[in-house]
Amino acid sequence: MTPWLPTLKTATPQEGYELAVKMARVAIKMTQPDAEVRDKLRQVYADDADALIASSQVVATHFATVAAANHYWREPS
């Protein structure tokens, strides 16, 4: 796989959140590389509140990692 994550550093929390979402999406693609299978599975979880909450939790975990790597976007004192 081509390297796609050169750094966890982002300029803003918004960019950090977008990176967290991308991290979650890439993890799914790496776990299930068959796009056709992912498309079929999407129909299953799209209407499943528990699955959607679980995916949100994964993004939140990734965002916490990105935020920590960016020192929570605090200016140095």
Secondary structure, 3 states (H helix, E strand, C coil): CCCCCCCCCCCCHHHHHHHHHHHHHHHHHHHCCCHHHHHHHHHHHCCCHHHHHHHHHHHHHHHHHHHHHCHHHCCCC
